[in-house]
């Protein structure tokens, strides 16, 4: 009887193994089209992905933070979906880690200020000055630093970012050193460094 139970369990394991082996890895998912399930992310698709070869040729990722209260990412993303070229970004991240893909990846949203920083305060601005701009950079907005702009992203946002940045980099073949904080490339609000912690984390996590 004991031997029969062991054989049954072994057969069950063997039958399950091919299914596990067929689970797509993150890079494969990142190059898909439609509205894929991304392990570890709660994605709300207001605009699905098309064929990756038809996407705008994104070369950089710019990390933004908005002075909105918790819960404001959905409203920002929905407004962006209605008017894709308004001031805003393609991807919005709520304080609970929910990610909203707001507009088609073929659209260029209005974000960034022309990469006008040239003081080398945070990074070498030689390669960025007037070069890391909205036309070649996909923007990600993290909501919830109101009323204290110095408030860091939530743990849920950081956990979502750890996966999201890998997805964006894999989808658009963006090198790690092309992940930028908004404050690294533009002169911004002097009260805090917008996006700096999140961009630094992305670079620390590495490949």
N, C-alpha and C positions, 0 to 999 in steps of 0.2 A: 504493500500500500504506500509506504514511504517513498519507494523507488518510483512508483507511478506518479506521485505528486511532483517529484523532482523533475521527471521527464516532461510533465505538462507545463511546469514553470519555464523550463528550458525552451520548449517549443514556442511558448508565448513570447519569450525574449527574442528569439530568432525571427519571429514574424514581425515584431515591432521595429527591429533594427533597420530594415530598408526604409521605412517611413521616416525615421529620424535622419537617415543619411540624405534624404531627398529635401529636407528643409532648406530653403534658399538662405545663403549668407547675406549679411547686411549690404555688401557691395552689389550683389545681384539684385536685391530689392531696390536699392538706390537707383539702378539703371532701368527700372521698369516704367510702365506707363499706367495711367488710370489712377486709382486711389488705393494703393497697396497698404496692407497691414504692416506696420513697422514695429518689430518687437521692442518693447520698453517705452514706446511713445503712444500717447493718446493724441491722434491726429484728427482734426476736423477739416475736411476738404471743402473749401468754398470754391476752389478751382482745381480740377484734377490735373495730373501731369499728362503731357502729350508724349510723343516720341522724343527721347532725350536729344537726338540729333537735330531736332527742330527748335530746341530751346534757345533763348538768347545766349550768346557766348559769354557767360559770366566768368570773370577771371579772379574776382575777389569776393570776400564776405566782410560786410561791415556790421558790427554789433552796436545796436542802439538801445537806449533806455528812455522810456517815456514817463513824463510826470503825470501819470494817471493813477487813480486808485486801483486797488485790487478789484478784479472783475471787469476792467476796462478793455482788455485785449480783444474780447469778442466784438464789442462795439466798434473798436478801431478797425478790426479785420473786415467786418461787414461793410463799414463805410468805404474801406479800400476796395472791396469787391464791387461796390456800386460805381465807384469812380477810381479806376486803377491808377491814373496818373496824378492823383492828389498827393499832397505831402504825406509821405508814409512809406511803408515797406511791403515786401512780398510775404514775409512770414512773421507772425505775432505769437508771443509766448506768454501765457497767463501765469499768475502766481502759483496756481496749483499744478503747473507743468503742462497744461493742455496747449497744444501747438495748433495754430490756425494758418492754413495755407490759403492766402487771401485772393491772389490774382494769378492768371496764367503766367507760366514761366517765360513766355515770349514777350511779356510786357515790361517796360522800364518804369518803375515808380519814381516819384520825386523825393529823393532823400540825399543826404550829404550836402555839403556846402562848397563843392568844387575842389576839395583837397587843398585848402588854403594854408595849412600849417607848414611852416618851413623852418622851425626853430630847433628841431631835433630834440625836443624836450622828452619825449617818451621813446621814440624810435628814430632811426635815420630817415629823415624825410626826403632825402635825395630821390629814392625810387617812387615816392608817393605824391610829391608836390604837383598838383594839377593833373595827376595821372590816375589816382584811385577815386573814380567818380561814379555817379549813379549809372552811367551808360555801360560800365563794365563790372559793377558790383551789386551783388544781391544783398538786400538788407534784412536783418532780423531784429525785431523790436521786442524788448522785455518790458512788460507793464508792471506797475505797482510801486514805484518809488515816490508816491505822494502821501503825506505832505513833506516828507524828509527825503530830499533828493540824494542824500548820502547813504540811504538804506541800501544794503546789498541785495542782490537777487536772492530769492528764496531757495531753500534746499531742493524743492521740487523743480524749480526752474533750472538749477544747476545740473540736476540729474537728467532732465530732458535735453539740455544743451550738450551734454557729454555724447549723447546719441545723435542729436540733430546735426551737430557740426560734422560728424563723420559721414552722415548721409549726404549733406550738401557738398562736402569735399569729394566724395566718391562719385556723386552724380555728375558734377561739372568739372571734375579733374582739377580741383583747386589745391595748390600746394599749401602746406601748413603755414608758411611764412606770409601767406596772402590773406590771413584772417586778421582783421584790424578792428580796434575799438574806434568809435566815432571821434573821440578826443585825440587819438593818435594822429589823425589825418586832417582834422578841422579844428579851428579855434572855437571852443564851445564854452558853456557855462563854467565859470571859474570856481564855483562852489564844490564841484565834484568832477571826477574823471569818468565821463560817460562811456560805459561798455568796457572799461579797462580791465576790471577783474575777470570778466567773462572771456575776453580775448586772450588774456594772460593764461587763464586756465586751459583754454583750447590748445595753446602752444605747449603748455607743460604736459598735457596728456599725450601729445605727440601722435605718432602713427598708431 
